[in-house]
Amino acid sequence: MKVAIIGTGVMGRGWITQFAMFGHEVHCHDSNKKILDGVKPFVAKLASKAVKKFALEDPELPDRALAAIHTYEDRGAFVDAAKGCDVFLEVVFEDMNLKCNLLREIVPQLPENVYFWSNTSSLDIDVMAEASGRPARSIITHGMNPVPFMAGVEVVPGTKTSPETVGFARDVLLEMKKLPFLAPNIPGFWVNRLLVPQMLDAMRFLETGQITVEDGDVGLRTSLGHPQGTFKLADFISVPTMLRVALEMFQNTNDPRMYPPAILARMVKNGDHGTMTGKGFYDWSDPRNPKPRDFGAYVVKSADDLLDMLK
Ligand SMILES: NC(=O)c1ccc[n+]([C@@H]2O[C@H](COP(=O)([O-])OP(=O)(O)OC[C@H]3O[C@@H](n4cnc5c(N)ncnc54)[C@H](O)[C@@H]3O)[C@@H](O)[C@H]2O)c1
C-alpha cells in the first residue's frame, strides 16, 4: 500500500515509522523544513528500538523502513505523489481551520478512490469529511504516542462514512498489529474525553502550588498504575499540542474544565515545550533520566504574579 502523510511532527513521524516498518511506501510533507529533515534520523532510531523491543530477528528492518520513505519540501510535488496513494493521512496541528483549509485544497486533487484519514485527537470528523469532499471515504484513525509502541488506535467514523471505509481502516491497522477500537464522534472521542480534563486539572493543581511535578507523577504511577504520570505524558504529547487540544475541546464543549490553565500558555511562550525542546514539566538534558522541574516560578500566589504574566 502507499500512504501520503502531511505533518511530520510528533505523531506524523510515528505513523511514518509504523507504515514503513510494515512494508508500506510512505510519501510525506511538512511546511517546516527542519521538522521534515528530522524524519529519517527519527525513523532510523525508532525502528531500531522496535527491533529490540519486539525482539524481531530482522536487523535490516530499519534500513528497509528508511528506503520506503520519500520526503517532499515542495507541496505540489507531495500532492503529485499523493495522487498515486491509497490513503491520505493528515497529522498537522490540532486546529480545525488549518486542517479544513488543507483538505479543501489537496483532497479534491486526488483520485476518488483515495481514503482520507485524520489523526486528530479531538475534532469532529463530519466537518473534516465535508471539507475533504469525500465523506464516505473519510475516517479518524487516532493513534497514540509513540505509534509503533502503542497498540490502540481510536477509529471514529462520521455520519456519512461507508462501512467499507471502516472495514478497510480496521484491516490495514490489524495487519500492522494495531488494536483498533470504535469511538464516538464527540469532542475528544473516548480517550481524550476522559484524559484531557484530568491532565488539565493536574496542571491547575500545579499552578496553584498544591502539588509538585514529582509527587503528582509518583502518585499516579504508584497508585493508579499510570505508566508515566500526567506531567511526563504531557511532555511527550508536547505542551503546545496540549494547549491546542484543550482550546479546541473547550470551544467544542463549553466545559470550563477543558479551558487551558494559564501555565500551559506561559510554558509555550517560554519554550518549555516538553521532550522536543529538552525542557517541559521535566528537564530532559539526560533523556534516560529526566528530572522533574521545580515549578515555584510558575505558581500563582498573588494578583501581582498574575499581572506579571501580562508583561
Ligand atoms: N502529540 C500527541 O501525543 C498526539 C497524540 C495523538 C494525536 N495527536 C494529534 O496529531 C496531530 C498532530 O499533532 P502532533 O503532536 O504531531 O503535533 P506537532 O506540532 O508535533 O506536528 C504537527 C506538524 O504539522 C505541521 N504543519 C502545520 N501546518 C502545516 C501545513 N500547512 N502544511 C504542512 N505541515 C504543517 C507542523 O510543521 C508540525 O511539524 C494533531 O491533530 C494532534 O491533536 C497528537
The ligand as a Tripos MOL2 file, in Angstrom:
@<TRIPOS>MOLECULE
LIG
   44    48     1     0     0
SMALL
NO_CHARGES

@<TRIPOS>ATOM
      1 N1          1.2180   14.6600   20.4200 N.am      1 LIG1
      2 C1          0.4540   13.6280   20.7110 C.2       1 LIG1
      3 O1          0.7560   12.8680   21.6560 O.2       1 LIG1
      4 C2         -0.7740   13.3120   19.8990 C.ar      1 LIG1
      5 C3         -1.4000   12.0940   20.0930 C.ar      1 LIG1
      6 C4         -2.4960   11.7510   19.2990 C.ar      1 LIG1
      7 C5         -2.9580   12.6390   18.3400 C.ar      1 LIG1
      8 N2         -2.3400   13.8440   18.1660 N.ar      1 LIG1
      9 C6         -2.8580   14.7150   17.0840 C.3       1 LIG1
     10 O2         -1.9920   14.5980   15.9620 O.3       1 LIG1
     11 C7         -1.9800   15.8310   15.2260 C.3       1 LIG1
     12 C8         -0.5620   16.3490   15.1410 C.3       1 LIG1
     13 O3         -0.0630   16.5210   16.4530 O.3       1 LIG1
     14 P1          1.4890   16.4420   16.7790 P.3       1 LIG1
     15 O4          1.5840   16.1860   18.2220 O.co2     1 LIG1
     16 O5          2.1890   15.5610   15.8100 O.co2     1 LIG1
     17 O6          1.8880   17.9720   16.5190 O.3       1 LIG1
     18 P2          3.3000   18.5680   16.0810 P.3       1 LIG1
     19 O7          3.2300   20.0130   16.3970 O.co2     1 LIG1
     20 O8          4.4200   17.7710   16.6370 O.co2     1 LIG1
     21 O9          3.2940   18.3460   14.4810 O.3       1 LIG1
     22 C9          2.4010   18.9770   13.6330 C.3       1 LIG1
     23 C10         3.1400   19.2650   12.3430 C.3       1 LIG1
     24 O10         2.2150   19.8470   11.3990 O.3       1 LIG1
     25 C11         2.9980   20.6930   10.5690 C.3       1 LIG1
     26 N3          2.1450   21.6210    9.8490 N.ar      1 LIG1
     27 C12         1.4040   22.6300   10.3730 C.ar      1 LIG1
     28 N4          0.7820   23.2920    9.3700 N.ar      1 LIG1
     29 C13         1.1310   22.6860    8.2120 C.ar      1 LIG1
     30 C14         0.8210   22.9260    6.8350 C.ar      1 LIG1
     31 N5          0.0230   23.9210    6.4660 N.pl3     1 LIG1
     32 N6          1.3710   22.1130    5.9170 N.ar      1 LIG1
     33 C15         2.1970   21.1060    6.2810 C.ar      1 LIG1
     34 N7          2.5430   20.8370    7.5640 N.ar      1 LIG1
     35 C16         2.0050   21.6210    8.5130 C.ar      1 LIG1
     36 C17         3.9240   21.3950   11.5670 C.3       1 LIG1
     37 O11         5.0250   21.9990   10.9310 O.3       1 LIG1
     38 C18         4.2810   20.2650   12.5190 C.3       1 LIG1
     39 O12         5.5010   19.6440   12.1850 O.3       1 LIG1
     40 C19        -2.9330   16.7720   15.9620 C.3       1 LIG1
     41 O13        -4.1950   16.6860   15.3840 O.3       1 LIG1
     42 C20        -2.9170   16.1940   17.3830 C.3       1 LIG1
     43 O14        -4.0790   16.5400   18.1160 O.3       1 LIG1
     44 C21        -1.2480   14.1950   18.9120 C.ar      1 LIG1
@<TRIPOS>BOND
     1     1     2 1
     2     2     3 2
     3     2     4 1
     4     4     5 ar
     5     4    44 ar
     6     5     6 ar
     7     6     7 ar
     8     7     8 ar
     9     8     9 1
    10     8    44 ar
    11     9    10 1
    12     9    42 1
    13    10    11 1
    14    11    12 1
    15    11    40 1
    16    12    13 1
    17    13    14 1
    18    14    15 2
    19    14    16 1
    20    14    17 1
    21    17    18 1
    22    18    19 2
    23    18    20 1
    24    18    21 1
    25    21    22 1
    26    22    23 1
    27    23    24 1
    28    23    38 1
    29    24    25 1
    30    25    26 1
    31    25    36 1
    32    26    27 ar
    33    26    35 ar
    34    27    28 ar
    35    28    29 ar
    36    29    30 ar
    37    29    35 ar
    38    30    31 1
    39    30    32 ar
    40    32    33 ar
    41    33    34 ar
    42    34    35 ar
    43    36    37 1
    44    36    38 1
    45    38    39 1
    46    40    41 1
    47    40    42 1
    48    42    43 1
@<TRIPOS>SUBSTRUCTURE
     1 LIG1         1 GROUP 0 **** ****
